Amino acid sequence: MSNPNAHHVGLTVSDLDRALEFYRDTLGFPVLDRFEVSGEAFADVTDIDSAAGSFVHLDAGDVRLELVEYEPMGADHTRPDINQPGAAHLALAVEDADAAFEALPESVEQVGGPRTTDSGTRLGFVRDPDGNLVELLEA
């Protein structure tokens, strides 16, 4: 493999419109593209019979954020803690973590923070509507 570059970070969501409200309206990421994918090739590559996906790509600064709602939807899972293998989170650099947390609507679940860690980074976590962890940090 020669010089791979990151293209996007993908998050599977249960309700694309609800997730879009969070990432576009609450966090302010502009929509780049919205599309649907289905068919035999998509089912083969995802290893899901009769798979179809509704996608939104958002401009998250230096990375494209992909939100996808799959049909059929997989089984519900418990929200993993950050220290569980396989857990993932989206980290977003903000100028002022305290101001970012204060600007969040009350409906956004705040996990913890902001706090200053031993490394000197001020950060905290919130959860999106599906429970995905989003870190807000002063980079």
N, C-alpha and C positions, 0 to 999 in steps of 0.2 A: 504494500500500500504506500503510495507516494503522496506526501503532504496533504493529508485530509484537513478540511476546514469545517468547523461547526456550521450547520445550516439553520437549525432551529432546535428549540426545546419543546417537547410535546407533553400535554397534559390531557388525560382522558377525563371527561366530565359526564355527568348524568343528564344535564339539561344545558344545552349549548347557549340558549338565550339568557338563562340565569347567570351562567359563567361569564358571558359577554358583558352583562351589566356590571359585574364585579371588575373585570380586567379593563374594560373600555371606560365605563362611567366612573367607577371608584378610583382606579389607579391611573386612568388617563391614557391608556395605550391606543393609538389610532389603528383602525382596521386596515390591513393591507389587501386582504383577499378573503372571499367566502365562497366555498365550493363543496360539492358532494362527489364521492367516489364509491363505486360499487362494481359488480361484475365478477366473472370467474377469476381473473388475474388478481384482483384485490382480495378475494376470498382465499386464494392460494397463498399469497404473500403474508397475510395476517394469520393464516391457519385457523380461520373461523368460517364455518359453513354459512354461505349466503351473506357474507359480511357486506355492510354498507357503512359509510362514514360521512358525517356532516362536519366540515372543517371551517375554522376561522383562523387566519393568520393575522397576528398583531405586531406592530412595531414596538418592541420593548428596548429601544436604544441600540445597543451593540448586538442584540440577538432577536431573532424572530421567535415569537411565542405562538405555538400551534395549540389550539383547543380543538378537541375532537369528541363527538358523541357517536358511539357505535350502535349499530343495529345488527344482530341482536345485542342487547346490553348484557354484559357479564354479571356474574353473581356479585352482590354487594359484599364489601369487605369492611373490616374494622379499620379505623384510621390508625395507621402505624405511628408509633412514637418515633422521633427523630433518630434515636439510637438503634432502631431495629434494622437489620440487614434488609436491603431492598427499599427502604424508605427514601424518599426523594423530597427535595424542596427547591423552590425557585428563590434565588437571592437577588434583591433589587437594591442598587445603590441609591441613597437619598442624601441630600445636602444636610438635613437636620432630622435625625430620627425622632426626636421629641415632637417636632412640628408635624412630621408625617403621621405619627400615631394620633396626635390631637385632631388632625384633619379627617380621620377615618369616621364614617358613620357609625352610630351605636350598634347597627346590625352586624358589623364585622367582628368576628370572634378574635379577641386578642389573647394569645397564648401566654406571652410574657414579654415584658420590656416596655420601653427600651431600658437597657442596662449597659453599663460599661464593663467589658470582660477584662481578664488579666492581660490580654494582648493590647488593650487600649481601644478596642473597637466598640462603638456604641451600636447596639442592635436589639431587635426584638422580633417575635414571630406573630403572624396572624394566620387564620385559615380562610381559604376561599369557600364558596358555598358547598363544595364537595368534600371539604376537610383537608384539601391539599395545603401543605405548609408553604407560606410565603415569608421570607426573611426580609426585613427592612433594616439596612445597615448604613452607617456613615462610613463610606469607603475611604 
